[in-house]
Amino acid sequence: MRDDRLDAAPLDARAFGRVRQLIQETSGIVLGDHRTDMLRSRLARRMAATGCPDLPAYLDVLGGPGGGEERMQLVSAVTINVTQFFREAPHFELLRDEVIGARNPAQPLRIWSAGCSTGEEAWSIAMTLAAAGLETGEAAVLGTDINRGVLARAATACYRTSELRPVPALLRRRFIAPVPGGGQIARTLQERVGFRPLNLIADWPFRAMFDAIFCRNVAIYFDAATQARLWTRLLGVLRPGGWLFLGHAERLPESLLAQVRYLGRTAYVKHPAAATP
Ligand SMILES: C[S@@+](CC[C@H](N)C(=O)[O-])C[C@H]1O[C@@H](n2cnc3c(N)ncnc32)[C@H](O)[C@@H]1O
């Protein structure tokens, strides 16, 4: 049902601006004017869920006790979660041809899908590794996202037939068990992939470095300073010689290029000697 909480009255521009600012401070996500309608409708839903009659009342909830949890709910309501299996396919070819070939067989490969949405990216990585012959225990994939709803979906490992279409037929036959209306990722792959909530602009809990990081189509929603900070930190947890994959519209800034070699197609290798910032 349509909620007219925000439609009835002209927008309180200051209160609306404050909501945008809180979203950016919490998640890094910048909601430009072209997203005003989307923000209005998602805000109306959050206001209904919290029983707030107007925007100032909702701002009180965001700033009050327990406001941190509601800020995360609001952020989750505005994240763009578009994704698909084997999106930007050349990255998976590089994973198969370069990353796996260069691994140290004595150590399991650690790969991070940062901003993994509903999991298609992490499962695509896991399928690529398994198809190349890596056994359970030889590779681990971590998928993280700020939005707990998409992570819950990722963890089901179940996808509709239409969502599974980009999976190459050979991999589909090998790694996806049919279920009514779609398929479920094979148990052997589920053992290698973990999903955890993580806000990329907050603290990270990692102690070990990653061999490869996929952080694609996430920083595109951040401003330039937040992007640069994120990419600096990603390089900090990437082992020397490790791979960083960005979305097709994302590029490392000049200031970080000395640490990497650009492979084209928004894929970078960290120089073996690059100092960890
Ligand atoms: C467009 S999806 C990209 C999914 C996948 N990486 C891909 O390229 O298909 C962007 C994801 O980034 C997540 N995201 C946005 N801001 C984030 C933040 N501060 N921390 C963690 N994840 C964030 C969103 O929740 C969303 O699921």
The ligand as a Gaussian input file, in Angstrom:
#p B3LYP/6-31G(d) Opt

LIG

0 1
 C       25.614000      -2.849000      -6.712000
 S       25.984000      -4.006000      -5.429000
 C       27.439000      -4.780000      -6.089000
 C       27.435000      -6.273000      -5.875000
 C       28.628000      -7.011000      -6.498000
 N       29.872000      -6.568000      -5.915000
 C       28.646000      -6.832000      -7.988000
 O       29.501000      -6.122000      -8.517000
 O       27.776000      -7.398000      -8.652000
 C       26.682000      -2.917000      -4.163000
 C       26.665000      -3.535000      -2.773000
 O       27.500000      -2.753000      -1.917000
 C       26.916000      -2.745000      -0.634000
 N       27.438000      -1.600000       0.131000
 C       27.188000      -0.282000      -0.050000
 N       27.818000       0.448000       0.880000
 C       28.493000      -0.426000       1.668000
 C       29.332000      -0.276000       2.809000
 N       29.614000       0.920000       3.350000
 N       29.854000      -1.391000       3.361000
 C       29.587000      -2.615000       2.832000
 N       28.804000      -2.816000       1.770000
 C       28.255000      -1.728000       1.184000
 C       25.425000      -2.670000      -0.913000
 O       24.653000      -3.116000       0.182000
 C       25.282000      -3.550000      -2.151000
 O       24.902000      -4.855000      -1.820000

